Amino acid sequence: MCGEQGRDRNSQLVALAQLILDKHYRTIEGFEVLIEKDFLLFGHEFSSRLAHRCRNALTRKDFSPVFLQFLDCVYQVMSQYPSIFEFNSRLLVDVARHSFSLRFGTFVQNCDHDRRKLNLRGSTISLWSYINSRRDEYKNVFYKEDAEINEDKLYPDPLLPRLKLWEELYMAWTTFLPIKSHPMYSHT
């Protein structure tokens, strides 16, 4: 796949294909390598696409959370195959949050050349160092290295009933209360 116009989609689709076809990319180390090579080194424009340091992302013409969409796709595949990923959804949530937070130098700037010019590897902490220092928090307790899937490839079901809301990410800051405990329904 090539072409300037579809560079964002190239990273997204190629990375998803590799995740589905190769079980190495379903390990913590493999997933880090996948993001590093297919997004960071390929030149995914994180600062532009995620509107880093912008007050209103919707006013930016180049705002497009393609990387977040990729992580959501990974979450959907994980939901359908819960025992073949070494990592859990918390890893995905932390990668998603920190791609926006700028706490780590990993997703700062639009390309590896710009990150090198700023010496971000030498002057900031890498998200991967943070994750690797807390590997136990990101381990999937249901992971089976030799899962009962006969082939290395996965066949995710794209039908709408199989897709689910990634509540850990999209609902993280809601104050949802079940109806019975909602103040509107209390009798006191």
N, C-alpha and C positions, 0 to 999 in steps of 0.2 A: 504494500500500500504506500502510495506517495502522493505528494501534492500539497502545496501551501494552503489551499482553501480548506482541505479536510484534515489538517494536522491534528486538531483536537480529537476528532473522531478516530483518526488512525491510532493514536495512543490508546484510546479507550477500547476500541475493538480488538486490536492486537493483544493488549494486556488481558482482556477477557478470554480471548481464544486460548492464550497460553495457560491461563488459570484453569480452564476447562479441560485442556488436553494434557497438561503435565502436572503430576501431583507434587513435584518439587515446589511449585509456586503456591501450593496450599499449606506450606510450612511457614513459620514466622520468618525465618531467614530468606526463604524463597520469595515471600510476598514483599519483603523489603527490597530485594534485588529487582523484582518486577516493577515496582514503583520507581525505583532509582533509574533503571535503564529505559523504561518505556514512557515515563513522564518527565523526570528531572533531566536526564541526559539527552532525551529526544527534543527537549526545548518547549515543553508545555509552559505556557505563559501564566504561571500561578498568580503573579501580582496583578496582571490585567484581568484574568478570568475570574478571580475571587475578589477583585476590587479592594486589594490591600490599601490601607490608608485613605480610603474614600468614604466620605460621610454618607452618601446615598448611592449604593451600587446600581440602582435602577437607572440612574442618569448616565451611566457609562455605556457606550456603544459596545465595548468589547467584554462586558460582564457576561459570563457564561459558566456556571458551576459544573463543567463537564467532569472534573475530577470527583466532585461529590456524587454525581450521577454514576460514575464508575464504581465508587464505594458502595452505593446503594445496590447496584447490580451484583456485586460480590456478596452483599448481605442476602440478596434474594437466592443466590445459588447456595449459600451456607444454610439457609432456612430449609432448603429441599434436601440437602446432604449434610446433616448435622455432625456426622462422625468422621468425615474425611478431611476436615480442616484442622490443622494443629492449633490454630489460634481461634479465639472466641470473638464475639461481636464487640466486646469492649475495645479490642485493638482497632477495629474499624472506626469506632466512635472517636477514639483518641486521635487517630490519624486525621479524621475529618475535622475535628475541632482545632487541632494544631495546624492544619493547612490554612486556617483562617486566623489563628491567634498570633502568629509570628513570634511565639515564645522560643522557637528553635529556628536555626538558620536554614533548615532543610528546604522550606518552601518559599523562602524570601527571593524576590526578583523573578524575572521572566525566563532566564536561561542559565545554564551552567557557566557560560562565559561571564555573565554579570556577577554571579555568586563568587567566582574565582577572583574577579577584579576587586571585590570587597573583602576578600579573604574570609568568607563566612565559615568555611570549614575550620579555620584556625582560630577565629574569634568568637564563634558561637557553639553551642552544644547541638549535636545532631539529634533529631527525633529518634533515630535508630538506636543511638547510645542510651537514651532514656528508656526506650522500650526493652532493649536487651538487658538493661540493669533490673528490670521488673518482669522478666519472662514468665514467672509463675502466675502473675496477675492476668496474663494474656493466654494462658494455656486453656485449651478446650478440654474439659473433663470427659467428654464423650469421644474424643479423638481415638481412632484406631488406625495405626500406621498401615496395617495390611487390612483395610476395610474389605467387606464382603462384596465389593464391586469387582466384577471379573475383569474389567478393563480399566486402563488408566484414564480413559476419557469419561466425561460426565455428559448427561443428556438432560439439562434442566428443562422443566416444563414452563413455557412462557405464557400459558393461559392465565387470564386475570384472576380466577379463583385461587391460584397457587401463589400469587404475589401478595405480600403483606406490608403494612405500614411499618417502617423501621422506627418503632416507638422510642427506643433508647436514644436516638438522635433527634428525631423531629418532635417528640413530645417531652423532651428532657426538662423543660422549664415550665410545663403547664402545672396548674394546681387543680387538676381534675379530681373531683370527688365523686364516688359512686352516688347514684340518685338517692338511696336511702340515707346517706349521711350528709347530703346537701342541705344547707340551712333553710332553703326554701321549703323543704318537705318536713322539717322538724315540727313537732307539736308543742314545743315549750315556749 
